[in-house]
């Protein structure tokens, strides 16, 4: 897949991993994406900066705006679909538009449905985001945050080439409980997962 600053309008590429189809999400995916995102926020509230209550209170038009922004680029929102066509995972790449920050992207919204764990979907989504970032041509690194104590996610990200560079104490308050966030980066110019699988 390729995204340029002018936005590449070619059809989105698809890849299949263990009977799961990975493809870019667009406005046509608004309803399943919203349902998937709300389920993820409800099941793992400390993994996200948004709360279930906040997102549930927003109209579908907010989801449409998010998907339209991802569709127009730069960046992307990738979905993983099982054999029945159900959305079972997501991961996004946000890219700043300001020229002095245009070299770095952020991996966001990473989630895999509980029943779909252990199939390599998370790793495939992270690698697809990194491939998308590398194909952009202007990005030099991808950043993300992970909640401290989420060891499975931390293992996944480090296995894909991310390294911890900092820790933010009390990054989010989840029902009054402080959760620290670890900051990670993957360099795309010669190091990390984007250089090769």
N, C-alpha and C positions, 0 to 999 in steps of 0.2 A: 504494500500500500504506500501511497505517496501523497504528501500534502505539501503544498508550497504556500508562500505568503499570499499568492493570488487565489488560492483554493483550487485544487485539482478537481475537476468535475467528472473525471472518469468513473465508471462503476466501481463500487467498493469491492476489494478482493476478499475472498473467503478462505479460511483454512479450517481443516478438520482435525481434531485431536481426540482420539479414543471415542469415536462416535458422537462427538460434540462439535457443532459448527460454531466457529468464531466469525463474527462480522460486525461492521460498524452499525451502530444504532442511529436511527433518524426519527423524524417526527411521526412516522407511521408506527413506531414502537412505543408511543407515549403511554398507553394504558398498561401493557405488561411491565414496562420499565418502572412506572410509578408504583405498581403493586409490589414488584420485587424490591424496590428501594425501601418502601415502608416496612416490609417484612424484615429486611436486614437491620433497619434502625430499631425495630422493636426487639429483635432477638439479640443484638449485640450493641447496646447503646453506647458503651464506652469506646467503641471502635471509630465512631464518627463525631464530627463537631456539630452536626445538625441533630436535633432531637426528633423522635417520632411525632410528638405532639405538634411541633412547629411545621414539619413537612406535611402531616396529615391535614393541617388547617389550610394549606395552600390549594388553590384550584388547579385543575388539570392544565390550564394555560401556562402556569409556571413551569411545569414539566415540558410542555411544548417549547417554551422559550429556551430551556436548558438544552434540549435535544437539537433545536434549530441552530444554536450557537456551536454545538459540537459538530453538527453536520456541515456548517459553513467554514469551520476551521479558522485559524490553525488549531491543531489538536484533534481529538477524536474521543468517542465513547464507544467502547467495544463491548459486545454482548456475546455470551456463550449460550447456545441453544442445544438442548438434548434431542434425542431421536424423535420425540413427540412434538418438537417445536416449542417447548417451554423454555423460558429464559431462566437459566440456572447460575449465571455469573455475570458480573460487570466489572469493568475497570476503565477509567478515563485518563486522558492526557490533556491538561490545560496548558496553554502557551500564552505568556503575556504578549501584548501587542506593542508595548513601549520598546523602542530600539535598544536601549541599554540593558533590558532584561530578556530580550528575545532569544537569547542563547540557552535559556533554561526552561524546562517544562516541569510540571508537577503531576505525578500519578495520584489519582483521587478516586473515590467511590468504589474501591476494590471490595468485592463481596462474592461469595460462592454460597449457594443454597445449602442448607444443612444436609439434606438428603443426597447431595451431589459431591460431597467431600471425598477425598482419597482417590480421585480419578485423574489428578494432574491438571484440573481446570484452572486453579489459581496460578500455577506456574505458566500455563499456556497464555493466560490473560496478561500476566506481567511481561512475558516475552513479546507478546503482540504489541503492547504499549511501547516497549523499548524499540522494537523494529519500526513502529510508526514514527517514533522520535528520531531514530537514526535516518530514516528515509526523508525526513523533513529537510535535511541538509544544513539547517542553521542552528539546530539545537546541539549543545555540547554536553549537557547533563540533564538528568531527570531526578527530581527531589520527591520525597514523600515523608509522611510522619506515620508512626505506629504507636499505639498505646503501650506504655511500659507494662510488662507482664504478659503481653500477648506473644508468647514464645513461638507458637506455630507460624504466625505471620512474620515474625522477625527472622525465623529460619528460612522461610520462603524467600523473603527479600534478599537476604545475604547470599543465598544460593544462586540468585539471579544476578548477582554482581553489585548490590547496594552495600554501602558501608555507613555505619553510624558515625555522625560527626558532631552530634550535640544532644542535649536533653533539656526539655522545657518543663520545669516543675509546674504543677497545677495548670496544665494547658487547657483542660476542660473540667467543668464541674458536672458530674452525672448524678442527678438526684442528691445534690449536696456533697457528694464524694469527689475529692480531687483526684484527677488522673493525669499523670505525667505523659508527655509524648517524646519519643525518640525521633530525631531528625536523621534521615538517611539520604545519601546521594549515590547515583550511578553515573560515572563519567563515560561519555559515548565516544570520545576520541582516543580509541586504542585500549581502553580498559573496560571491564564489566561485561555483562551478558550480551550487550548489543554488538560487541565485537565478534561474537560467535557463540553458538549453543554448545 
